[in-house]
Amino acid sequence: MNYYIAMSQKQDFFTLMGGRVYIKRGKYNPTSDAVWLAAFVPQNKKNILDVGIGTGGVGLCINANNKDIIITGIDTSPEMLNECEENAKLNHCEIELINNNILTWRTNRTFDIVVTNPPYFRGTPAKHNAHHNADLTNWTRRCIARVRPRGYFCTIVAADRMTEVLTEINNHCGDVTILPLFGGKPTAERVLLRGRVGTKGGTILYKGLPMNYDPILRDGLTIDEALTTLGWI
């Protein structure tokens, strides 16, 4: 099951984070994955690359938490980038948009944070061609290559594909943080993963949170704020 955000209908728009982010309803609408991933991003960083930005859900939620951060988004779909541009204007947010493929993008640019909600589902692609059949090992490697030393890589994936991503993170990062997310099953459905490039710190594995956790989805807390409130950090 995929957990969609409860949508507040207002003409052709819906909201995320308790109304702090507005999204124009389209062919591909961000799910709770976008809010969770944005909440996992470290604060007080200068710039960020959102890989596979789609219609902008992750980037715009990050902007809601940090108005000063400079956001760049890359995606292979001109259609989604056009929708992302509209959503950015709706939220009075400036995003640099690049129509390219992270797997073949030729650049020397690096960023304080690279974030991605990658194409982790297997099977026949949906009409919007999002979230299916990626080589997550290569995808993760290419994302991490765009992180500057001591910067962060952050992602969310289906739990059954965590190993592919975590192996690459461990090859290049320290200070790894793992946070499982649970739905109605006794096993995790999603996993948030974060690592810091070029450092040697160990791994923290949290016991996990429910995917419908209101302090994140409705109240717009960052995960560090939520975990502090819970007394976990």
C-alpha positions in Angstrom: 0.0 0.0 0.0 1.2 3.5 -0.7 0.2 6.2 1.8 -1.1 9.3 0.2 -1.3 12.6 2.0 -4.8 13.6 3.0 -5.7 16.3 0.5 -7.4 19.6 1.3 -9.4 20.3 -1.8 -9.3 23.9 -3.0 -10.1 24.1 -6.7 -7.3 22.2 -8.5 -4.8 22.2 -5.5 -4.1 20.2 -2.4 -1.8 20.8 0.5 1.0 19.1 2.4 2.4 19.7 5.8 -0.8 21.0 7.3 -1.2 23.6 4.5 2.3 24.9 4.4 2.9 23.5 0.9 0.5 23.8 -2.1 0.6 21.4 -5.0 -1.3 21.6 -8.2 -3.2 18.4 -8.8 -1.7 16.5 -11.8 -0.9 13.1 -13.2 1.6 12.4 -10.5 0.8 13.7 -7.0 3.4 13.5 -4.2 2.8 11.0 -1.5 3.8 11.0 2.2 7.2 9.8 1.0 8.0 13.3 0.0 7.1 14.8 3.4 9.1 12.1 5.2 12.2 12.6 3.1 12.1 16.4 3.4 11.8 16.1 7.1 14.9 13.9 7.2 17.1 16.5 5.6 19.7 18.2 7.9 19.0 21.9 8.6 21.3 24.9 8.2 22.9 23.8 4.9 23.4 26.1 1.9 22.3 24.2 -1.1 20.6 20.9 -2.1 20.1 18.8 -5.2 16.8 16.9 -5.5 17.4 14.0 -7.9 14.2 13.0 -9.7 12.4 16.1 -8.5 9.2 15.2 -10.3 6.5 17.8 -9.6 8.5 19.2 -6.6 7.0 17.6 -3.5 10.3 16.9 -1.7 11.9 20.2 -2.7 9.0 22.3 -1.7 8.6 20.6 1.7 12.3 21.2 2.3 11.8 24.9 1.4 8.9 25.0 3.9 11.4 24.0 6.6 14.3 26.1 5.4 13.5 29.2 3.3 17.2 30.1 2.9 18.3 26.9 1.2 19.1 27.0 -2.5 17.3 24.2 -4.3 18.3 22.5 -7.6 16.2 19.8 -9.2 17.0 17.3 -11.9 14.5 15.1 -13.8 14.3 13.4 -17.2 10.6 14.4 -17.7 10.0 17.8 -19.2 6.3 17.4 -18.3 7.1 16.9 -14.6 9.5 19.8 -14.6 6.9 22.1 -16.1 4.5 21.0 -13.3 7.3 21.5 -10.8 7.9 25.1 -12.0 4.2 25.8 -11.6 4.2 24.4 -8.1 7.3 26.4 -7.2 5.6 29.6 -8.3 2.5 28.6 -6.3 4.7 28.4 -3.2 6.8 31.5 -4.0 9.9 29.3 -4.2 12.7 29.6 -6.7 14.1 26.2 -7.9 16.7 25.7 -10.6 15.4 22.9 -12.8 17.6 20.7 -15.0 16.2 18.4 -17.7 18.7 15.5 -17.5 19.4 12.0 -16.2 21.4 11.6 -13.1 22.9 8.5 -14.5 24.4 10.3 -17.5 24.6 13.9 -16.3 28.1 15.4 -17.0 28.9 18.0 -14.4 31.5 18.9 -11.8 28.9 20.5 -9.5 28.6 19.3 -5.9 26.1 20.1 -3.2 25.8 20.2 0.6 23.0 17.7 0.4 21.7 15.4 -2.3 18.2 14.0 -1.7 16.3 11.5 -3.8 13.0 9.7 -3.7 14.2 7.1 -6.3 12.3 4.9 -8.8 12.3 1.9 -6.4 9.1 0.0 -7.3 9.5 -3.1 -9.6 7.0 -3.9 -12.3 5.2 -2.3 -15.2 5.6 1.4 -15.1 2.6 3.6 -14.4 1.4 6.1 -17.0 3.5 8.8 -15.3 6.5 6.5 -15.6 7.6 7.3 -12.0 9.0 5.1 -9.3 9.7 1.9 -11.3 12.6 -0.4 -12.2 15.7 1.7 -11.4 19.1 0.2 -10.8 19.3 1.6 -7.3 23.0 0.7 -6.9 24.0 2.9 -9.8 21.4 5.5 -9.0 22.7 5.8 -5.4 26.4 5.9 -6.6 25.7 8.7 -9.0 23.8 10.7 -6.4 26.6 10.4 -3.8 29.1 11.5 -6.5 27.3 14.9 -6.4 27.7 15.4 -2.7 30.7 17.5 -1.6 33.0 16.1 1.2 31.2 16.0 4.5 27.9 16.7 2.9 24.9 14.5 3.2 23.0 12.0 1.0 19.4 11.3 2.0 16.9 9.0 0.5 13.7 6.9 1.1 13.2 3.5 -0.4 10.9 0.5 -0.1 12.2 -1.7 2.7 12.8 -4.7 0.3 15.3 -2.6 -1.7 17.2 -1.1 1.2 20.2 -3.4 0.8 21.1 -2.0 -2.7 21.1 1.5 -1.4 22.7 0.9 2.0 25.7 -1.0 0.4 26.6 2.1 -1.6 26.1 4.4 1.3 28.4 2.3 3.4 31.0 2.4 0.6 31.2 6.2 0.6 29.7 7.5 3.9 29.9 7.4 7.6 27.5 8.7 10.3 24.7 6.6 8.8 21.2 7.0 10.1 18.4 4.5 9.4 14.8 5.1 10.3 12.2 2.4 9.4 8.6 3.4 8.7 5.7 1.1 9.4 2.2 0.9 7.9 -0.3 -1.8 8.8 2.2 -4.7 8.5 4.5 -5.9 11.2 7.5 -5.3 8.9 8.7 -1.9 7.7 7.3 -0.7 4.4 9.7 2.3 3.8 13.2 3.1 5.2 14.8 6.5 5.4 18.6 6.4 5.0 21.1 9.2 5.5 24.9 9.2 5.3 27.7 11.8 5.4 30.2 11.6 2.6 33.8 10.9 3.6 33.3 10.6 7.4 34.0 7.6 9.6 31.2 7.7 12.2 29.1 4.6 13.0 25.5 3.7 12.2 22.4 4.6 14.2 19.3 2.4 13.7 16.1 3.7 15.2 13.2 1.5 16.1 10.9 3.2 13.6 7.8 5.4 13.3 4.3 4.8 11.9 3.9 6.1 8.3 0.8 8.2 9.3 2.7 10.0 12.1 0.9 13.4 12.4 3.8 15.4 13.9 5.6 14.9 10.6 2.8 14.8 8.1 0.4 17.3 9.6 2.4 19.5 11.9 5.5 19.7 9.7 8.2 18.8 12.3 11.6 17.7 11.0 12.5 14.2 12.1 15.2 15.5 14.4 12.6 17.6 16.1 10.2 14.7 16.4 12.8 12.4 17.8 13.9 15.0 20.3 10.3 15.3 21.4 10.1 11.6 21.8 13.3 11.6 23.9 15.2 9.4 21.3 17.9 12.0 20.8 
